[in-house]
Amino acid sequence: MGKNYKKVLVNVLKKIKPTKDQEKKIKLLSKKALTLVNKLCRKYKAKAMLAGSITRDTWLPDKLEFDVFMLFPETMKKEKMEKVGLEIGKATIKKLKGTFSIEYAEHPYVSGNVEGVRIDIVPCFAVSSAENIKSAVDRTPFHVRYIEKNLKKAQANEVRLLKQFLKAHDLYGADAKTEGISGYVSELLIIKYKNFVECLKAVEKWLPGEIIDIAGFYRKTEYQKLRKEFRGSALILIDPVDKNRNATAALSARNFFLFKKFAREFLKDPKEEDFFPKKVQPITEEELRKFLNERGTQLLIVKFIPPKIIPDILWPQLRRFAERLENILEETKYEFKVLSKDAFTDERFIACVVLEMEVYRLPFIQKSVGPPIFDQDDSKRFLEKHAQDLTYVEENRWVAETKRQFLTAKSKIEDSLKKPLEVLLAKGIPNHIAERLVHGFDVIDDIEGIVKIVERNPEFGAFLRKFFQKEKLTT
């Protein structure tokens, strides 16, 4: 690899390590919050613990945040645990003179803001083992303890480098939008490979279906069985606190290969820029026309106001909606063809499915191939059905030329989506999306209309640029 990589890493660390003031602020506030929550928990025979990257000093200063987990007895009813958890969370943030909102994951929890620091106060059950969890949040305390025990202090900055590298390439986060690598997995990778550079060297060599079993739960002879169990996962990292869980289940195949590509490029030519996201400019009208002219394709965009649901539900529904639209257009009798597709939302005002059409417009006439001429009954039915159409014989089969119902992909999509809710649901449109569509949507296929969306939403314009300027991926 490049000789200057050590200098690059030193310079990057100077920029991504928290300042003394930031460290002091987080330590004081987390100590205060933990004390308050513990005091309020005692009444319910519960205890609190800090969670998140501050517990092992791997946090990045661009986001000042930490979690406080409340571990309630397993015997407590879920409804009571959630109610008490919210009460304690609200009371804590109020005492810290902050503001809060109620957020929803598997349990509702309080998310507070105190002096610019985000504090999530999360209830969970104090289960005996990570394999006996009642919900995903019950696993977090086991993650905290494992990392505290196995990640050396000297490796904290290695984790920071990996996290920042992933962030720069939009690969950081196991949420449904990002489909990338979580903070916990970043720490596990450094535990496994010792440091940032060795981690990238390993990543470069990964193959689809790669298995990482840090705790050594499985023999190599069991790996094929594991691949079947976690079918569809490009990377299988067995959670060291739960042998039945793939900690990298959220990682998409595309992001798996992007991680390999960016690792390879850095090892070949290390640069500071590899750690800092480059601002993607919105696509211009001139560029959009150029892309479409060069490719000979046409864009079709379905735009609507996104439903008010959490992002981890919204994004999967958007992607399923995009797949459903592709299926509707490519039904055999319609013959439209989608070249590529993607989904975008700012999660507040706009949601779009973008379809790049390989075949957007069809001829007025459609050929319908009927039964063999020797099949008297079917021939009669076919000819009666097409009595008003041109019918003839081709290769011993009846053929009819009929007028097409839909000449453009836009007309087909509009017809399919302008339906009552129950019809949309029966068509396989995801429920929250369907509920929003009945209140209105737009289908845009002209460049001027697309440019208007970009002008109103530059973030969509940046998304559209990346849609056309895809990264070339190889093994």
C-alpha positions in Angstrom: 0.0 0.0 0.0 1.0 3.7 -0.3 3.9 4.7 1.9 2.2 7.8 3.3 -0.7 6.0 4.8 0.5 6.5 8.4 0.7 10.2 7.9 -2.8 10.2 6.4 -4.2 8.3 9.4 -2.5 10.6 11.9 -4.0 13.7 10.1 -7.4 12.1 9.9 -7.4 11.3 13.7 -6.6 14.9 14.5 -9.8 15.9 12.8 -12.2 13.2 14.1 -11.1 12.8 17.7 -13.4 14.7 20.2 -11.9 17.8 21.9 -11.1 17.9 25.6 -14.2 20.1 26.1 -16.4 17.7 24.2 -15.2 14.8 26.2 -15.7 16.7 29.5 -19.2 17.7 28.5 -20.2 14.1 27.5 -18.7 12.6 30.6 -20.4 15.0 33.0 -23.7 14.8 31.3 -23.7 11.0 31.0 -22.7 10.6 34.6 -25.5 13.0 35.7 -28.1 11.2 33.5 -27.1 7.8 34.7 -27.4 8.8 38.3 -30.8 10.3 37.8 -32.2 7.2 35.9 -30.7 4.8 38.5 -32.3 6.7 41.3 -35.8 6.5 39.6 -35.2 2.9 38.6 -34.7 1.6 42.2 -38.4 1.7 43.0 -39.0 -0.9 40.3 -36.0 -3.1 41.1 -34.4 -2.1 37.9 -30.9 -0.7 37.2 -29.5 1.6 34.5 -26.4 1.4 32.4 -24.8 3.6 29.7 -24.7 2.3 26.2 -23.4 3.4 22.9 -19.9 4.3 21.7 -19.2 6.6 24.7 -18.8 3.5 26.9 -15.7 2.5 25.0 -14.5 5.9 23.8 -15.1 5.1 20.1 -17.5 8.0 19.4 -17.1 10.7 16.8 -17.6 14.3 17.6 -20.0 15.2 14.8 -22.8 13.6 16.8 -22.9 14.2 20.5 -25.1 11.5 21.9 -25.3 8.6 24.3 -27.9 6.0 25.5 -29.1 5.1 28.9 -30.6 1.6 29.1 -33.0 0.7 31.9 -32.9 -3.0 32.7 -36.3 -4.1 34.2 -37.0 -7.5 35.8 -38.2 -10.1 33.3 -41.3 -10.7 35.5 -42.6 -7.2 34.8 -45.3 -7.0 32.2 -44.3 -5.4 28.9 -47.0 -2.7 29.0 -45.9 -1.7 32.5 -42.2 -1.7 31.5 -42.9 0.6 28.6 -45.1 3.0 30.7 -42.6 3.2 33.5 -39.7 3.6 31.0 -41.4 6.6 29.4 -42.1 8.2 32.8 -38.5 7.8 33.9 -37.2 9.1 30.6 -39.4 12.2 30.7 -38.6 12.9 34.3 -34.8 12.6 33.7 -34.8 14.9 30.7 -36.9 17.5 32.5 -34.5 17.4 35.5 -31.6 18.0 33.0 -33.6 21.0 31.6 -33.8 19.5 28.1 -36.5 18.9 25.6 -37.7 15.5 24.5 -39.9 13.5 22.1 -41.3 10.0 22.1 -39.6 7.8 19.5 -40.6 4.2 18.5 -38.6 1.1 17.9 -39.7 -2.2 19.3 -40.6 -0.3 22.5 -41.4 3.4 22.7 -38.6 5.4 24.3 -37.7 9.0 25.2 -35.2 10.8 23.0 -34.0 14.0 24.7 -31.8 17.0 23.8 -29.8 18.5 26.6 -27.3 21.3 25.8 -27.0 20.0 22.2 -26.5 16.4 23.3 -28.9 13.7 22.2 -29.8 11.3 25.1 -32.0 8.2 24.3 -33.4 6.6 27.5 -34.5 3.1 26.5 -36.3 0.4 28.5 -35.4 -3.3 28.2 -35.6 -6.5 30.1 -32.7 -7.8 32.2 -32.6 -11.2 30.5 -30.2 -14.0 31.6 -28.7 -14.5 28.1 -28.7 -12.8 24.7 -30.4 -15.9 23.3 -33.4 -15.4 25.6 -34.2 -11.8 24.6 -37.9 -10.7 24.3 -37.0 -7.9 21.9 -33.9 -6.7 20.0 -33.1 -3.9 22.6 -32.6 -6.6 25.3 -29.5 -7.6 23.5 -27.8 -4.2 23.8 -26.5 -4.6 27.4 -24.7 -7.8 26.3 -23.1 -6.0 23.4 -21.9 -3.2 25.7 -20.3 -5.7 28.1 -18.7 -7.7 25.3 -17.1 -4.7 23.7 -15.9 -3.3 27.0 -14.2 -6.6 27.8 -12.7 -7.3 24.3 -11.8 -4.0 22.7 -8.5 -2.7 23.9 -8.1 1.0 24.8 -5.4 1.3 22.1 -8.0 0.2 19.5 -10.5 3.0 20.1 -8.9 5.2 17.5 -8.8 2.3 15.0 -12.6 2.1 15.4 -12.9 5.8 14.9 -11.0 5.5 11.7 -13.2 2.7 10.4 -16.4 4.5 11.4 -15.3 7.7 9.7 -14.2 5.8 6.6 -17.7 4.1 6.4 -19.5 7.5 7.0 -17.6 9.1 4.1 -18.9 6.5 1.8 -22.5 6.3 3.1 -21.9 2.9 4.5 -22.2 3.6 8.2 -25.4 2.5 9.8 -27.5 -0.7 10.0 -30.8 1.2 9.5 -33.2 0.4 6.7 -32.2 3.5 4.7 -28.4 2.9 4.8 -28.2 -0.9 4.8 -24.6 -0.6 6.0 -22.3 -1.4 8.9 -23.4 -0.6 12.5 -21.1 1.0 15.1 -21.2 -2.4 17.0 -20.0 -4.3 13.9 -17.3 -1.7 13.3 -16.0 -2.5 16.8 -16.2 -6.2 16.2 -14.2 -5.9 13.0 -11.4 -4.1 14.8 -11.5 -6.7 17.6 -11.2 -9.4 14.8 -8.5 -7.7 12.6 -6.7 -5.6 15.3 -6.5 -2.3 13.4 -8.0 -0.2 10.6 -5.5 -1.1 7.9 -5.6 -4.8 8.6 -9.4 -4.6 8.5 -9.4 -3.1 5.1 -6.9 -5.7 3.8 -9.3 -8.4 5.0 -12.4 -6.6 3.5 -10.7 -6.5 0.1 -10.4 -10.3 0.1 -14.0 -11.0 1.3 -16.1 -13.1 -0.9 -20.0 -13.2 -1.0 -21.1 -15.4 1.8 -18.0 -14.6 3.9 -18.3 -15.9 7.5 -16.7 -14.2 10.5 -17.2 -16.1 13.8 -15.2 -14.2 16.4 -16.4 -16.3 19.3 -15.8 -19.6 17.5 -19.3 -21.0 17.9 -19.1 -23.0 14.7 -16.7 -25.4 13.0 -15.6 -24.8 9.4 -17.5 -27.9 8.4 -20.7 -26.1 9.5 -20.2 -23.0 7.3 -22.3 -24.3 4.4 -25.2 -24.9 6.7 -24.8 -21.4 8.1 -24.9 -19.9 4.6 -28.2 -21.7 4.0 -29.5 -20.5 7.3 -28.5 -16.9 6.5 -29.3 -17.2 2.8 -29.1 -13.9 1.0 -26.6 -12.3 3.3 -23.4 -11.2 1.5 -21.6 -11.1 4.9 -22.3 -13.3 7.9 -20.8 -12.0 11.1 -21.9 -14.2 13.9 -22.8 -12.1 16.9 -20.4 -13.1 19.7 -23.2 -12.8 22.3 -25.8 -14.6 20.2 -24.8 -17.5 18.0 -28.1 -17.5 16.2 -27.8 -13.9 14.9 -26.0 -12.4 11.9 -24.8 -9.0 13.1 -24.4 -7.9 9.5 -27.9 -8.9 8.3 -28.7 -5.3 7.3 -25.7 -5.0 4.9 -26.9 -5.0 1.3 -25.1 -6.9 -1.4 -24.4 -3.6 -3.2 -22.9 -2.1 -0.1 -20.8 -5.2 0.6 -19.1 -4.7 -2.8 -18.8 -0.9 -2.3 -17.0 -1.6 1.0 -14.6 -3.9 -0.9 -14.1 -1.3 -3.7 -13.4 1.6 -1.3 -11.0 -0.6 0.8 -9.1 -1.6 -2.3 -8.8 2.0 -3.5 -7.6 3.3 -0.1 -5.0 0.5 0.2 -3.7 1.3 -3.3 -3.6 5.1 -2.8 -4.3 6.4 0.8 -5.8 9.9 0.9 -7.4 12.0 3.6 -10.3 12.7 1.3 -11.3 9.1 1.6 -12.5 9.9 5.2 -14.6 12.9 4.5 -17.8 12.9 2.5 -17.8 14.8 -0.8 -20.8 16.9 -1.2 -22.8 15.6 -4.2 -24.2 18.5 -6.3 -27.8 18.2 -7.7 -28.0 17.1 -11.3 -28.5 20.0 -13.8 -31.1 20.0 -16.6 -28.2 19.9 -19.2 -26.7 16.8 -17.5 -30.0 15.1 -17.2 -30.7 15.5 -20.9 -27.2 14.3 -21.7 -27.5 11.2 -19.6 -30.9 10.2 -21.1 -29.7 11.0 -24.7 -26.6 8.9 -24.3 -28.5 6.0 -22.8 -31.5 6.2 -25.0 -33.8 5.7 -22.0 -36.6 7.7 -20.4 -37.3 8.4 -16.7 -40.6 7.8 -15.1 -41.1 9.1 -11.5 -44.0 8.4 -9.1 -44.0 11.2 -6.6 -46.2 11.5 -3.4 -46.1 12.7 0.2 -44.5 10.0 2.4 -46.6 8.4 5.1 -45.8 9.5 8.7 -44.1 6.3 9.8 -40.7 5.6 11.2 -37.8 5.4 8.6 -37.1 1.7 9.3 -40.6 0.9 8.0 -40.8 3.6 5.4 -37.7 2.6 3.4 -38.4 -1.1 3.0 -42.0 -0.2 1.9 -40.6 2.2 -0.6 -38.3 -0.4 -2.1 -41.1 -3.0 -2.2 -43.3 -0.4 -4.0 -40.5 0.2 -6.6 -40.3 -3.6 -7.2 -44.1 -3.8 -7.5 -44.2 -1.0 -10.0 -41.5 -2.8 -12.1 -43.6 -6.0 -12.0 -46.8 -4.2 -13.0 -45.0 -2.6 -16.0 -43.3 -5.9 -17.1 -46.4 -8.1 -17.0 -46.3 -10.1 -20.2 -49.3 -8.5 -21.9 -47.9 -5.0 -21.5 -44.3 -5.4 -22.6 -42.8 -2.3 -21.0 -39.2 -2.8 -19.7 -37.5 -1.3 -16.7 -33.8 -0.9 -16.9 -33.1 0.2 -13.4 -35.0 1.6 -10.4 -34.5 3.2 -7.0 -36.4 5.1 -4.3 -35.9 8.4 -2.6 -37.5 10.2 0.3 -36.6 13.1 2.6 -38.9 11.3 5.1 -41.1 14.5 5.4 -42.3 16.1 2.3 -41.4 14.0 -0.7 -41.1 10.4 -1.7 -40.3 9.2 -5.2 -39.8 5.9 -7.0 -37.5 6.5 -10.0 -37.8 4.1 -13.0 -35.4 4.3 -15.9 -37.3 2.8 -18.8 -35.6 0.7 -21.4 -39.0 0.4 -23.2 -41.3 3.3 -22.4 -43.6 3.6 -25.4 -45.2 0.8 -27.3 -46.8 0.5 -30.8 -50.5 1.1 -31.3 -50.9 -2.6 -32.3 -50.2 -5.6 -30.2 -49.8 -9.2 -31.5 -51.8 -11.9 -29.7 -50.8 -15.5 -30.4 -53.7 -17.9 -30.2 -54.2 -21.7 -30.2 -53.1 -24.2 -32.9 -55.4 -24.2 -35.9 -56.1 -27.9 -35.3 -57.7 -27.2 -31.9 -61.3 -26.6 -33.0 -62.9 -25.5 -29.7 -60.1 -23.1 -28.7 -59.8 -21.7 -32.2 -63.6 -20.9 -32.2 -63.3 -19.2 -28.8 -60.2 -17.2 -30.0 -61.8 -16.0 -33.2 -65.0 -15.0 -31.4 -63.0 -13.0 -28.9 -61.2 -11.2 -31.7 -64.1 -10.8 -34.1 -63.4 -7.1 -34.5 -59.7 -7.6 -34.9 -57.5 -8.6 -37.8 -56.9 -12.4 -37.5 -54.6 -14.6 -39.5 -52.5 -17.8 -39.4 -48.8 -17.9 -38.6 -46.9 -21.2 -38.2 -50.1 -23.2 -37.7 -51.4 -20.9 -35.0 -54.1 -18.2 -35.0 -52.8 -14.7 -34.5 -54.8 -11.5 -33.8 -53.6 -7.9 -34.0 -55.3 -5.8 -31.3 -55.2 -2.2 -30.3 -53.1 -1.6 -27.2 -54.8 -0.3 -24.1 -51.7 1.4 -22.8 -49.2 3.0 -25.1 -46.9 4.5 -22.5 -45.6 3.3 -19.1 -47.1 6.5 -17.6 -50.6 5.7 -18.7 -50.3 2.1 -17.3 -49.0 3.3 -13.9 -51.6 6.0 -13.6 -54.4 3.4 -14.4 -52.9 0.9 -11.9 -52.6 3.4 -9.0 -55.8 5.4 -9.4 -57.7 2.7 -7.5 -59.5 2.4 -4.1 -57.3 1.3 -1.2 -58.5 -2.3 -1.2 -57.6 -2.7 -4.8 -54.1 -1.2 -4.3 -53.6 -3.6 -1.4 -54.7 -6.6 -3.5 -52.2 -5.5 -6.1 -49.4 -5.9 -3.5 -48.8 -2.2 -2.9 -47.4 -1.9 0.7 -50.1 -0.8 3.1 -48.7 2.6 4.3 -47.8 3.6 0.7 -51.2 2.5 -0.5 -52.9 4.6 2.2 -51.0 7.6 1.0 -51.6 7.0 -2.7 -55.3 7.2 -2.4 -54.9 10.9 -1.3 -53.0 11.7 -4.5 -49.7 11.2 -6.4 -48.0 12.5 -9.5 -46.5 10.5 -12.4 -43.8 12.6 -14.1 -42.1 11.6 -17.4 -40.9 14.9 -18.8 -37.6 16.5 -18.1 -39.1 19.9 -17.2 -41.2 18.2 -14.5 -38.2 16.4 -13.1 -36.1 19.6 -13.1 -38.9 21.3 -11.0 -38.6 18.5 -8.4 -34.8 19.0 -8.3 -35.1 22.8 -7.9 -37.5 22.3 -5.0 -35.4 19.5 -3.4 -31.7 19.6 -4.1 -31.3 16.4 -2.0 -33.3 14.6 -4.7 -31.1 16.2 -7.3 -28.0 14.8 -5.7 -29.8 11.4 -5.5 -30.5 11.5 -9.2 -26.9 12.3 -10.0 -25.8 9.2 -8.1 -28.6 7.2 -9.8 -26.9 7.8 -13.2 -23.3 7.9 -11.9 -23.2 4.5 -10.3 -19.9 3.1 -9.0 -18.5 0.3 -11.1 -18.3 -2.8 -9.0 -16.2 -6.0 -9.3 -15.3 -8.9 -7.1 
